[in-house]
Amino acid sequence: MTTILDHVTSLNLQISMVCCLNERGTIKDTADAVEETAIATQDTIHTLKVATREVAETAPTTLKTLKEVSNKVRSKITKKSLH
């Protein structure tokens, strides 16, 4: 059966481990890395939003161009198959 003393001992050990990590700068380094990752993620999300907007804006022109090219290719193939 776990006693209160066992819990206190366990908590003291955990506090000692956290203090040790803190003294070595591990916690701050990890927090800094998490913050850098969050900033990079925000930048990526912004870039994706801009790219998505640009794709949406150019989609009609792109579709029109693809149809024109497709029609030209189809026309050339038809002409060659008739000869």
HELIX and SHEET records of a PDB file:
HELIX    1   1 ILE A    4  GLU A   23  1                                  20    
HELIX    2   2 THR A   26  LEU A   82  1                                  57    
END                                                                             
